[in-house]
């Protein structure tokens, strides 16, 4: 899952059982969100392109 809301998107997805949740620093993101909520994001990226590159690299 990829989202810009550390609590609703990322923590929610991980609590629901998804294996990974990526936080992007866009939209609703605020500095420090990556450490503000538990569970924490699997990885953090500046934008969606960075998250997409991470996903593609893991599939190879």
C-alpha positions in Angstrom: 0.0 0.0 0.0 1.2 3.5 -0.7 -0.2 6.5 1.0 0.5 10.0 2.3 -1.3 9.6 5.7 0.9 7.9 8.2 -1.9 7.1 10.6 -4.9 6.3 8.3 -3.2 4.9 5.3 0.1 3.3 6.6 -0.7 2.2 10.2 -4.2 1.2 9.1 -2.9 -1.0 6.3 -0.3 -2.6 8.5 -2.9 -3.2 11.3 -5.2 -4.8 8.7 -2.5 -7.3 7.8 -0.9 -5.9 4.7 2.8 -7.0 4.4 4.1 -3.5 3.6 2.9 0.1 3.6 4.9 2.9 2.0 4.7 6.5 3.1 5.1 9.3 0.6 6.0 12.8 1.7 3.2 14.5 -0.4 -0.3 15.6 0.3 -1.3 15.0 4.0 2.3 14.1 5.1 3.8 16.4 7.8 7.4 16.3 8.9 7.9 13.6 11.5 4.9 11.6 10.6 7.1 8.6 9.8 7.9 8.1 13.5 4.7 9.5 15.0 2.4 6.5 14.6 2.7 2.7 15.2 3.2 0.6 13.3 5.7 2.6 11.3 5.9 2.6 7.5 7.9 -0.1 5.8 9.7 2.6 3.9 9.4 6.4 3.3 9.8 8.2 -0.1 9.7 11.8 -1.3 7.2 11.0 -4.0 5.2 8.3 -5.7 7.9 7.7 -8.3 10.3 6.7 -5.5 7.8 4.4 -4.0 7.1 2.9 -7.5 10.8 2.3 -8.1 11.0 0.5 -4.7 8.1 -1.7 -5.6 9.5 -2.6 -9.0 12.9 -3.3 -7.6 11.5 -5.8 -5.1 9.6 -7.7 -7.8 12.7 -8.5 -9.8 
